[in-house]
Amino acid sequence: MVEQMERKRILKPTNDIVFQALFGRGRENITKAMLEDILKIKIHKIDLNKNKELLNDRKEQKNGRVDVRAVINDNIECDIEIQLVTHEMMIERFLYYWAKMYATNLKVGNEYGKLRKTISVIIVGEEIEQFKEIPKAHTKWQLRETEHRDIVLTENCEMNTIELPKAIQEYQNNKDDGMLQWMMFLENPENEEAFKIMEENEDIKAAKEELDKINQDEILWKEALDIEITRMDQAQFLYEAKRDGKLEGKLEVAKKMLERGIDIETIKEITGLSEDEINHLK
């Protein structure tokens, strides 16, 4: 009975708070191992001591916040995000966050040569509608010439998306792939298959041990639980917005979200309403 109660306490690493704690500052070895398996590059050095806030110079511009931000091998900017619920504007959001991170490399007075290669890694809990014709879980996006696809405009731009449902399916036929093993761990670290992976993969075993420590932190546990409840609320609101469709339905959904204290930017993403339309509901 005690063991069952303890297992109920386990929060998945796909929870924003848990993900940040597991792969953030102080967990360089774990984050390095996962990124090497995802990006298929050798990482000699990783620095997680980066500000996750993507701030703007002018207040009318939109700020952003990434889950985990790193500098790889001293010259590559990288952010890692977990996004469980999809919505219509998520591709635009991913591109905006990449652009903000790329731009923050350049300080006032610097030359353009100071800009660093910038890589985004976005792990998504649902299949992305725009990628429904792509069978593989991991997609890598760059700027290429439309006819001569082997010609890349610049190596500085790279966005990686990983759809968890597809990754879980792929794993069944490719159990030795390190990236897919990490996705199995993120999806459910208490799964029997995840424990089999840990018998062979020391890095994921270390991540599980760190996750167990995180789950014993009462303050972090409560914060993570709040995030989980908010995520479920947002999923319900998104369902209602899609179901109702019309403006009246979206306004009703937005009103419920405001009552729950959900921020305006999230409401805009889920409902498609403008900020003025949402403010009129207050």
C-alpha positions in Angstrom: 0.0 0.0 0.0 2.8 2.4 0.9 4.5 1.7 -2.5 1.3 2.4 -4.3 0.9 5.7 -2.5 4.5 6.6 -3.4 3.9 5.8 -7.1 0.8 8.0 -7.0 3.1 10.9 -6.0 5.2 10.6 -9.2 4.8 13.5 -11.5 6.0 12.9 -15.1 8.9 14.9 -16.4 6.6 16.3 -19.1 5.3 18.6 -16.4 6.8 22.0 -17.0 8.1 22.5 -13.5 9.5 19.0 -13.3 11.1 19.3 -16.7 12.8 22.5 -15.8 14.0 21.1 -12.5 15.3 17.9 -14.2 17.1 19.5 -17.1 17.9 22.9 -15.8 20.9 24.4 -14.0 22.9 21.8 -12.0 21.8 18.9 -14.2 24.3 19.5 -17.0 25.3 15.8 -17.5 21.6 14.7 -17.9 20.8 17.6 -20.3 24.0 17.0 -22.3 23.2 13.3 -22.7 19.7 13.9 -23.9 20.7 16.7 -26.4 23.5 14.5 -27.8 20.9 11.8 -28.6 18.4 14.2 -30.1 20.8 16.4 -32.1 23.3 13.6 -33.0 26.3 15.9 -32.2 29.1 15.6 -29.7 28.8 18.1 -26.9 32.1 18.9 -25.2 30.7 21.7 -23.0 27.2 22.8 -21.9 26.3 25.9 -20.0 22.8 26.1 -18.4 23.5 29.3 -16.6 21.4 31.3 -19.1 18.4 33.6 -18.5 15.3 31.9 -19.8 13.4 35.2 -20.2 13.4 36.4 -23.8 13.0 40.1 -23.1 12.3 43.0 -25.5 13.7 46.5 -25.8 10.3 48.0 -26.3 7.3 47.3 -24.1 4.9 46.9 -27.0 6.8 43.8 -28.1 5.9 40.4 -26.8 8.3 38.7 -24.3 8.8 35.0 -24.1 10.1 32.3 -21.7 11.7 29.0 -22.6 11.8 25.9 -20.4 15.5 25.2 -20.6 18.1 27.4 -22.3 21.7 26.3 -22.9 24.9 27.3 -24.7 26.5 24.3 -26.3 30.3 24.1 -27.0 30.6 27.8 -26.3 29.0 28.9 -29.6 25.6 27.3 -30.1 22.4 28.7 -28.4 19.8 26.0 -27.7 16.4 26.0 -26.0 14.5 22.9 -25.0 10.7 23.2 -24.6 8.0 20.8 -23.6 4.5 21.5 -25.0 1.8 19.0 -24.1 -1.3 20.6 -25.7 -1.2 21.7 -29.3 -3.1 24.7 -30.7 -3.6 26.3 -34.1 -0.8 28.9 -33.6 1.9 26.8 -32.1 4.1 26.7 -35.2 4.1 30.5 -35.2 4.9 30.5 -31.5 7.9 28.1 -32.0 9.3 30.3 -34.8 8.8 33.5 -32.8 10.6 32.0 -29.8 13.5 30.9 -32.1 13.7 34.3 -33.6 13.7 36.0 -30.2 16.5 33.8 -28.9 18.5 34.3 -32.1 18.1 38.1 -31.8 19.2 38.2 -28.2 22.6 36.9 -29.3 23.4 40.3 -30.8 24.0 43.2 -28.5 23.7 46.9 -29.5 26.9 47.8 -31.5 27.8 44.2 -32.3 28.4 43.2 -35.9 26.2 40.5 -37.5 29.1 38.0 -37.4 28.5 37.8 -33.6 25.2 36.0 -34.2 25.4 32.4 -33.0 23.8 29.3 -34.4 20.5 28.9 -32.6 18.7 25.5 -32.2 15.3 25.0 -30.8 14.1 21.6 -29.5 10.4 21.3 -29.0 8.9 18.2 -27.6 5.1 18.0 -28.2 2.7 15.8 -26.3 0.3 15.5 -29.2 0.6 15.1 -33.0 0.9 18.4 -34.9 -1.8 18.9 -37.4 0.6 20.5 -40.0 2.8 17.4 -39.8 0.2 14.7 -40.2 1.7 13.6 -43.6 5.1 13.2 -41.9 5.4 9.7 -40.4 8.6 10.2 -38.4 8.6 11.6 -34.9 11.6 13.9 -35.1 11.6 16.6 -37.8 14.5 19.0 -38.4 13.7 22.4 -40.0 16.2 24.7 -41.8 16.1 27.5 -44.4 16.6 25.8 -47.8 16.2 26.8 -51.4 12.9 25.5 -52.8 14.3 23.7 -55.9 17.8 22.9 -54.7 17.0 21.5 -51.3 20.5 20.5 -50.6 21.5 24.2 -50.4 21.0 25.6 -47.0 20.7 29.4 -46.7 22.4 29.5 -43.3 23.4 26.9 -40.7 22.4 29.4 -38.0 18.7 28.4 -38.1 17.6 25.0 -36.9 14.3 23.9 -35.3 13.7 20.4 -34.1 10.2 19.1 -33.2 9.5 15.7 -31.6 6.0 14.4 -31.4 5.7 12.1 -28.4 2.9 9.9 -29.8 4.9 9.1 -32.9 8.1 8.6 -30.9 6.4 6.0 -28.7 5.3 4.1 -31.9 8.7 4.4 -33.5 10.4 3.0 -30.4 8.6 -0.4 -30.8 10.6 -1.0 -34.0 13.9 0.8 -33.0 14.5 0.2 -29.3 18.2 1.0 -29.5 17.7 4.6 -30.6 18.8 6.9 -27.8 16.4 9.8 -28.7 13.4 7.4 -28.7 14.6 6.0 -25.3 14.5 9.5 -23.8 11.0 10.0 -25.2 9.8 6.8 -23.6 11.3 8.0 -20.3 9.6 11.4 -20.6 6.2 9.8 -21.5 6.2 7.5 -18.5 9.3 6.9 -16.3 7.4 4.4 -14.3 6.6 2.2 -17.3 8.0 -1.3 -17.4 9.7 -0.6 -20.7 11.3 2.5 -19.2 12.9 0.4 -16.4 14.3 -2.0 -19.1 15.8 1.0 -20.8 17.5 2.1 -17.6 19.2 -1.3 -17.3 21.2 -0.4 -20.4 21.2 3.4 -20.5 23.1 4.9 -17.6 22.2 8.5 -18.5 18.4 7.8 -18.3 19.0 5.8 -15.1 20.7 8.9 -13.7 17.7 11.0 -14.8 15.3 8.7 -13.1 17.3 8.9 -9.9 17.2 12.7 -10.1 13.5 12.6 -10.9 12.9 10.6 -7.7 14.7 13.3 -5.7 12.6 16.0 -7.3 9.4 14.2 -6.4 10.4 14.4 -2.7 10.5 18.2 -2.8 7.2 19.2 -1.3 7.3 22.8 -2.5 8.2 21.8 -6.0 5.6 19.1 -5.9 2.8 21.6 -5.1 4.0 23.9 -7.9 4.1 21.0 -10.4 0.6 19.9 -9.3 -0.7 23.4 -9.9 0.8 23.3 -13.4 -0.8 19.9 -14.1 -4.2 21.2 -13.0 -3.8 24.3 -15.2 -2.8 22.2 -18.2 -5.9 20.0 -17.8 -8.0 23.2 -17.6 -6.4 24.6 -20.7 -7.0 21.3 -22.6 -10.7 21.5 -21.7 -10.9 25.1 -22.7 -9.2 24.3 -26.0 -11.7 21.5 -26.6 -14.6 23.9 -25.8 -13.2 26.6 -28.1 -12.9 24.1 -31.0 -16.3 22.7 -30.3 -18.1 26.0 -30.1 -16.3 27.5 -33.0 -18.2 30.7 -33.3 -17.2 34.0 -31.7 -19.8 33.7 -28.9 -18.4 30.3 -27.9 -14.8 31.6 -27.9 -15.8 34.6 -25.8 -17.4 32.3 -23.3 -14.3 30.1 -23.1 -12.1 33.2 -22.7 -14.3 34.4 -19.9 -13.9 31.1 -18.0 -10.2 31.3 -18.5 -10.0 34.8 -17.1 -12.0 33.7 -14.1 -9.4 31.0 -13.5 -6.6 33.5 -13.6 -5.0 32.3 -16.9 -2.8 34.9 -18.6 -4.0 36.8 -21.7 -1.3 35.5 -24.0 -2.4 31.9 -23.3 -6.0 32.9 -23.8 -5.1 34.5 -27.2 -3.3 31.3 -28.3 -6.1 28.9 -27.4 -9.1 31.0 -28.5 -7.7 33.0 -31.4 -9.3 36.2 -29.9 -7.5 39.5 -29.9 -6.3 41.2 -26.7 -9.0 43.9 -27.1 -11.7 41.3 -27.3 -10.4 39.6 -24.2 -10.0 42.8 -22.3 -13.6 43.7 -23.0 -14.6 40.6 -21.0 -13.0 41.9 -17.8 
